[in-house]
Structure formats: structure tokens, C-alpha cells
Amino acid sequence: MRHNRIMQCVLLLCSLLLLVGCGTRWDIHTETTEDTLTPMDDNLIVVGVSQIGSESVWRTANTSSIQNVFTKENGYFLIFDNARQKQENQIKAIRSFISQQVDYIVFSPITEDGWDTVLMEAKEAGIPVILFDRQVKVSDRSLYTTWVGSNFEEEGRRAGLWLAEYLEQTGRSGEDIQIVVLQGTEGSTSVIGRTEGFDSVAALHDNWKILEQADAEYTTAKGKEVMKDMLGRYEQIDVVVSQNDDMTFGAMEALKEAGVSTGVDGDVILLSFDAVKSALKLVEDGQINVDIECNPNQGESIEKVIRDMEAGEEIESEYYVSEQIFTPENVSDYLPDRTY
């Protein structure tokens, strides 16, 4: 595959010269793609990455972890695309990677469905596909090589188990507990897993009532909007489960404006996910009761998979990154070294 690149570059450069001669402006750096030129150095491993977007602090950290490892110094040529939360943009990017004959396609799918056709095209082109963060539902498992990311169902289960223990410790285990859930992008792996995990624990407690689970799009603005709407419709809310920190920030704004306090000494128990540094500071201050980590540093794990594949080693079907739970009792030990 790499032997065809020099010829491709010659043809591309000829096309560029023709365009310049015609007075046409050619911008190879688009708003969503860092670089779309195939490298002249045939020794570089070309990796095409399609990222969901930049909707959250977590996503930005996730992107950085990938860009920091797939560098020319490490032997890679990275073609990066920001899909801006649209599946059609990701499919277009993947087809572009195929046409450029990259060595590996790496992407985080916005939703789980709708990938069979484009992944079949990648398979027919002989290009391995590595998923990260989120997963896909396909009719043929061989359409992608492996997946790297978090155990979302376990994250949700951890949140439920923490809540059960906390209610026990605070003498509220026998009370009726009214719960609302701010979910992320509908149909995404993270939402499906976290919801299933939390619901599995909630089902064991007859006194827990989930009033509503609403899509807040993983953004601060939507988190505030949905929380404000819920406050207007429900007389009593005891627990807010927010499936990422950005939605949590928005929910806290809405709660504060309504005169409702959160956290250890507050009116509402607040559970969050992701554990970005700005949220962990709120855990330390007692405004967020618990933050379930979703580790964004997946770049090194993805890079290791590619190194193993280059060496001809056997690849597993999935790789989980390590994660933990942060509470006011332990968070101060980790904040100084937090990089995101």
C-alpha cells in the first residue's frame, strides 16, 4: 500500500500545478482536516483519524492524547478529521481515508448504527479499522479489527453502587429517592452503557424512582436547558445523575439559579462522569458528590495496537483503559497531577 504513495503524490502535485496555473486557489488545510496530503516519506505509517467533535473538555483531552502520539517523530503521518457531531461527516472522512490508501483507519463512532457499508468498503480496500471510545453495531464483526476505550456499563454500575452506599451512610436508604438523569448523545455507546449499568443497580432498589432520562447532548448549554426544564416539572428531585462533566456544569448553573444547592451539604446529590480537572475541583469543594472517571488518554493504547499489528502480533478484540472513582475523600491526592 505504501509503495503507491509516491506516484499518488506526483499526480496530486501535477494537479495542484494545473490549478495554480488556472488562477485557482487551493487550500489543502480545511477547517476539519489537519492534513490531507500523503507523505513523501514511505517509511511513515499513515493513520486516518475521525474524531466525533470537540463538544466537551473530555473530548478535547481525548483528541490531544491521539495527536500527541501519532507524530512524525514517532513514525506516523496523521490525517485528522473533526466530524462536528455529524455521522455523515465521519462517513465522508472514512471514504476519504480509503481513497488516500491510509494504512489504518481510527475513529470514534458518533452512534452505534449505520456503519456496515463504509466499513465494508474499508475491508475491501484492505485497511484495518480501529475503534476508540465508542462502539458500533455491525452485521459482520470482521469489519473492524479492535476497539479501545472505557467500560461504560461498569461506569454506570459504579455510579449506582456508590449512590446505594452513600444513601446507607447518610441514613437515607429507606427513603423514596427521586432521580433524574442527563444523558449524552442518543444512541452512543457511552449513553447505552452508562444507562444500562446504573439502571441495573437502580432496579435492586424499589424506593429509587427514575423520574426521567433526557438527552442533553453532552454539552453545558443543553445540560442547563434540560435541567431547568426538569426543575419546572418535578416538585422533588433528590439525585441528579449527569453522564458527563460538561452537562454537569450546565445543570449546576440551572440549579443555582433556582436556589437549589448540590453536593455534600446541598439539597441535591450530584453524580457526574468523566472526571476532568475542573470538575474534580468541584468534587474537592464538595459541590459534586462523586465523579466516575472516563479516561480520555486512549492515544497510547491505540498506538500500541498499531505497533503490535505492524509486528505481526495477535490482536485482542477489545482493550479497556484503567479508571477510578473520585470523591471528596480522595480527590485531593490526584488533582496536582491531573493533566486535563
C-alpha positions as CSV (number, residue, x, y, z in Angstrom):
1,M,0.0,0.0,0.0
2,R,2.8,2.4,0.9
3,H,4.6,1.8,-2.4
4,N,1.8,3.6,-4.3
5,R,2.1,6.8,-2.3
6,I,5.0,8.5,-4.2
7,M,3.1,8.1,-7.5
8,Q,-0.1,9.4,-5.8
9,C,1.9,12.4,-4.6
10,V,3.3,13.1,-8.1
11,L,-0.2,13.1,-9.6
12,L,-1.5,15.3,-6.8
13,L,1.3,17.8,-7.3
14,C,0.7,17.9,-11.0
15,S,-3.0,18.6,-10.3
16,L,-2.0,21.4,-7.9
17,L,0.2,23.0,-10.5
18,L,-2.6,22.9,-13.1
19,L,-4.9,24.6,-10.6
20,V,-2.4,27.3,-9.8
21,G,-1.8,27.9,-13.5
22,C,-5.5,28.5,-13.9
23,G,-5.5,31.0,-11.1
24,T,-7.5,28.8,-8.8
25,R,-6.8,29.0,-5.0
26,W,-6.2,25.5,-3.5
27,D,-6.4,25.2,0.3
28,I,-5.2,21.8,1.4
29,H,-5.9,22.6,5.1
30,T,-9.6,22.6,5.6
31,E,-11.4,23.6,8.8
32,T,-12.0,20.0,9.8
33,T,-8.8,18.2,8.5
34,E,-5.3,18.9,9.6
35,D,-3.6,17.4,6.6
36,T,-4.8,15.5,3.6
37,L,-1.5,15.1,1.7
38,T,0.0,11.6,1.5
39,P,3.6,11.8,2.9
40,M,6.6,11.6,0.6
41,D,8.4,9.5,3.3
42,D,7.3,6.0,2.5
43,N,8.5,4.8,5.9
44,L,5.8,6.7,7.8
45,I,2.7,4.8,8.9
46,V,-0.3,6.8,7.7
47,V,-3.2,6.9,10.1
48,G,-6.5,8.5,9.3
49,V,-8.4,9.5,12.5
50,S,-12.1,10.7,12.5
51,Q,-13.0,12.3,15.9
52,I,-16.6,12.9,16.9
53,G,-16.1,16.6,17.5
54,S,-15.0,19.0,20.2
55,E,-18.1,19.1,22.3
56,S,-16.5,18.7,25.7
57,V,-13.4,19.2,27.8
58,W,-13.1,15.4,27.8
59,R,-13.2,15.2,24.0
60,T,-10.5,17.8,23.7
61,A,-8.3,15.8,26.0
62,N,-9.1,12.6,24.1
63,T,-8.1,14.3,20.8
64,S,-4.8,15.6,22.4
65,S,-3.9,12.1,23.5
66,I,-4.2,10.9,20.0
67,Q,-2.4,13.8,18.3
68,N,0.5,13.6,20.8
69,V,1.4,10.0,19.9
70,F,0.8,9.9,16.1
71,T,3.6,12.3,15.2
72,K,6.3,12.1,12.5
73,E,8.9,11.8,15.3
74,N,7.1,8.6,16.3
75,G,7.0,7.3,12.8
76,Y,3.5,8.4,11.8
77,F,1.7,10.6,9.3
78,L,-1.6,11.7,10.9
79,I,-4.6,12.8,8.8
80,F,-7.1,14.1,11.4
81,D,-10.8,15.0,10.8
82,N,-13.3,16.6,13.2
83,A,-16.8,15.3,12.4
84,R,-18.5,18.1,14.3
85,Q,-21.1,15.6,15.8
86,K,-22.4,14.5,12.4
87,Q,-22.3,10.9,11.3
88,E,-22.4,11.9,7.6
89,N,-19.1,13.8,8.1
90,Q,-17.5,10.8,9.6
91,I,-18.6,8.5,6.8
92,K,-17.2,11.1,4.3
93,A,-13.9,11.2,6.2
94,I,-13.6,7.4,6.3
95,R,-14.2,7.3,2.5
96,S,-11.5,10.0,2.1
97,F,-9.1,7.9,4.1
98,I,-9.9,4.9,1.9
99,S,-9.3,6.8,-1.3
100,Q,-5.9,8.0,0.1
101,Q,-5.0,4.4,0.9
102,V,-4.0,5.1,4.5
103,D,-2.5,2.2,6.5
104,Y,-5.0,2.4,9.4
105,I,-8.4,4.0,9.9
106,V,-9.1,5.0,13.5
107,F,-12.4,6.5,14.6
108,S,-14.9,7.1,17.4
109,P,-18.4,6.5,16.1
110,I,-21.0,9.1,16.9
111,T,-23.7,6.4,17.1
112,E,-23.6,2.7,17.0
113,D,-25.7,2.1,13.9
114,G,-25.2,2.8,10.2
115,W,-21.6,1.7,9.6
116,D,-21.8,-1.5,7.7
117,T,-21.5,-0.1,4.2
118,V,-18.5,2.2,4.7
119,L,-16.7,-0.4,6.9
120,M,-17.2,-3.0,4.2
121,E,-15.5,-0.5,1.8
122,A,-12.6,-0.3,4.2
123,K,-12.4,-4.0,4.5
124,E,-12.4,-4.5,0.7
125,A,-9.6,-1.9,0.5
126,G,-7.6,-4.0,3.0
127,I,-7.4,-1.2,5.6
128,P,-7.6,-2.2,9.2
129,V,-10.2,-0.3,11.3
130,I,-9.6,0.5,15.0
131,L,-12.5,1.9,17.0
132,F,-11.9,4.0,20.1
133,D,-14.2,5.4,22.9
134,R,-17.5,4.3,21.3
135,Q,-18.5,1.1,19.5
136,V,-20.6,0.1,16.5
137,K,-23.3,-2.5,15.8
138,V,-22.5,-4.3,12.5
139,S,-23.7,-7.4,10.9
140,D,-20.1,-8.7,10.4
141,R,-17.7,-8.4,13.4
142,S,-14.7,-8.7,11.0
143,L,-15.5,-5.2,9.6
144,Y,-13.3,-3.8,12.3
145,T,-10.1,-5.1,14.0
146,T,-10.4,-4.0,17.6
147,W,-11.8,-1.4,20.0
148,V,-10.0,0.7,22.7
149,G,-11.9,2.6,25.4
150,S,-13.8,2.6,28.6
151,N,-16.2,0.0,30.1
152,F,-19.3,2.3,30.1
153,E,-21.6,-0.2,31.6
154,E,-19.2,-0.7,34.5
155,E,-19.0,3.1,34.9
156,G,-22.8,3.3,35.3
157,R,-22.8,0.4,37.7
158,R,-20.2,2.1,39.8
159,A,-22.3,5.2,40.0
160,G,-25.3,3.2,41.2
161,L,-23.3,1.3,43.8
162,W,-21.8,4.5,45.1
163,L,-25.2,6.0,45.4
164,A,-26.5,3.0,47.3
165,E,-23.6,3.1,49.7
166,Y,-23.9,6.9,50.2
167,L,-27.6,6.7,51.0
168,E,-26.8,4.0,53.5
169,Q,-24.1,6.0,55.2
170,T,-26.3,9.1,55.4
171,G,-29.3,7.2,56.8
172,R,-31.5,7.7,53.7
173,S,-31.5,4.1,52.3
174,G,-35.1,3.7,53.4
175,E,-36.4,6.9,51.9
176,D,-38.1,7.4,48.5
177,I,-35.4,8.8,46.2
178,Q,-36.4,10.8,43.2
179,I,-33.8,10.7,40.4
180,V,-33.3,12.5,37.1
181,V,-30.7,11.5,34.5
182,L,-29.0,13.8,32.0
183,Q,-27.9,11.6,29.1
184,G,-25.5,12.3,26.3
185,T,-25.9,11.8,22.6
186,E,-28.8,9.5,21.9
187,G,-27.6,6.1,20.6
188,S,-24.0,6.5,21.6
189,T,-22.1,3.6,23.3
190,S,-21.4,5.7,26.3
191,V,-25.0,6.6,26.9
192,I,-26.2,3.0,26.3
193,G,-23.6,1.5,28.7
194,R,-23.8,4.1,31.5
195,T,-27.6,3.9,31.4
196,E,-27.7,0.1,31.5
197,G,-25.2,0.0,34.3
198,F,-26.9,2.5,36.5
199,D,-30.4,1.1,35.8
200,S,-29.2,-2.4,36.8
201,V,-28.4,-1.2,40.3
202,A,-31.5,1.1,40.5
203,A,-33.7,-2.0,39.7
204,L,-32.5,-3.5,43.0
205,H,-34.0,-0.6,45.0
206,D,-37.7,-0.3,45.0
207,N,-37.6,3.1,46.6
208,W,-35.5,4.6,43.8
209,K,-37.7,6.3,41.2
210,I,-36.1,7.5,38.0
211,L,-38.4,10.4,37.0
212,E,-36.8,11.0,33.6
213,Q,-33.8,10.3,31.5
214,A,-33.3,13.0,28.9
215,D,-30.8,13.7,26.1
216,A,-28.7,16.7,27.0
217,E,-26.2,16.2,24.1
218,Y,-23.1,16.1,26.3
219,T,-22.9,19.9,26.3
220,T,-23.0,22.6,29.0
221,A,-25.7,24.6,27.3
222,K,-28.0,21.7,26.7
223,G,-27.3,20.4,30.2
224,K,-28.5,23.7,31.7
225,E,-31.6,23.8,29.4
226,V,-32.7,20.2,30.3
227,M,-32.1,20.7,34.0
228,K,-34.0,23.9,34.0
229,D,-36.9,22.2,32.3
230,M,-36.9,19.3,34.8
231,L,-36.9,21.7,37.7
232,G,-40.0,23.3,36.3
233,R,-41.8,19.9,36.0
234,Y,-40.7,18.0,39.1
235,E,-41.5,19.1,42.6
236,Q,-38.9,17.0,44.3
237,I,-35.5,15.9,42.9
238,D,-33.1,14.2,45.2
239,V,-30.5,13.0,42.9
240,V,-29.1,14.3,39.6
241,V,-27.1,11.8,37.5
242,S,-25.2,13.6,34.8
243,Q,-23.4,11.4,32.2
244,N,-20.6,13.9,31.6
245,D,-19.0,16.8,33.3
246,D,-19.9,19.4,30.7
247,M,-23.6,18.7,31.2
248,T,-23.0,18.7,35.0
249,F,-21.6,22.3,34.7
250,G,-24.8,23.4,32.9
251,A,-27.0,21.5,35.4
252,M,-25.3,23.2,38.3
253,E,-25.9,26.6,36.7
254,A,-29.6,25.9,36.4
255,L,-29.8,24.5,39.9
256,K,-28.0,27.5,41.4
257,E,-30.3,29.9,39.6
258,A,-33.3,28.1,41.0
259,G,-31.8,28.3,44.5
260,V,-31.0,24.6,44.8
261,S,-27.7,23.6,46.2
262,T,-25.7,20.5,45.3
263,G,-23.2,18.2,46.8
264,V,-22.2,17.1,50.3
265,D,-24.2,19.7,52.2
266,G,-26.6,20.5,49.4
267,D,-30.2,19.9,48.5
268,V,-29.4,17.5,45.7
269,I,-26.9,14.6,45.4
270,L,-24.9,15.2,42.2
271,L,-23.2,12.3,40.3
272,S,-21.0,13.1,37.3
273,F,-18.9,11.2,34.8
274,D,-15.6,11.9,33.0
275,A,-13.5,13.4,35.9
276,V,-11.9,16.3,34.1
277,K,-9.8,18.6,36.4
278,S,-12.3,21.4,36.6
279,A,-15.0,19.0,37.7
280,L,-12.6,17.4,40.2
281,K,-12.1,20.8,41.8
282,L,-15.8,20.9,42.4
283,V,-15.6,17.4,43.9
284,E,-12.9,18.7,46.3
285,D,-15.1,21.7,47.2
286,G,-18.0,19.3,47.9
287,Q,-20.3,20.6,45.2
288,I,-20.2,17.4,43.2
289,N,-20.6,14.3,45.4
290,V,-18.8,11.8,43.1
291,D,-17.2,11.8,39.6
292,I,-16.8,8.5,37.8
293,E,-13.7,8.6,35.7
294,C,-13.8,8.0,31.9
295,N,-10.2,8.0,30.9
296,P,-9.6,10.1,27.7
297,N,-5.9,9.1,27.4
298,Q,-6.5,6.4,24.8
299,G,-3.9,7.5,22.3
300,E,-1.1,5.4,23.7
301,S,-3.3,2.3,23.8
302,I,-4.3,2.8,20.2
303,E,-0.7,3.4,19.1
304,K,0.4,0.2,20.9
305,V,-2.3,-1.8,19.0
306,I,-0.8,-0.5,15.7
307,R,2.7,-1.3,16.8
308,D,1.6,-4.8,17.6
309,M,-0.1,-5.2,14.3
310,E,3.0,-3.9,12.5
311,A,5.0,-6.6,14.3
312,G,2.5,-9.3,13.3
313,E,1.3,-9.9,16.8
314,E,-2.1,-11.3,17.7
315,I,-4.7,-8.6,18.5
316,E,-7.4,-8.8,21.1
317,S,-11.0,-7.9,20.2
318,E,-11.1,-5.0,22.8
319,Y,-8.8,-3.1,25.2
320,Y,-10.1,-1.3,28.3
321,V,-8.3,1.7,29.8
322,S,-7.9,2.0,33.6
323,E,-10.4,4.2,35.5
324,Q,-11.4,5.0,39.1
325,I,-13.9,6.9,41.2
326,F,-13.3,10.4,42.8
327,T,-14.9,11.6,45.9
328,P,-14.2,14.5,48.4
329,E,-12.3,12.0,50.5
330,N,-9.7,11.0,47.8
331,V,-9.7,13.6,45.1
332,S,-7.0,15.9,46.6
333,D,-4.4,13.2,46.2
334,Y,-4.9,13.3,42.4
335,L,-5.6,16.9,41.5
336,P,-2.0,18.2,41.4
337,D,-1.0,15.7,38.7
338,R,-4.2,15.9,36.6
339,T,-3.4,17.0,33.1
340,Y,-6.9,17.5,31.7
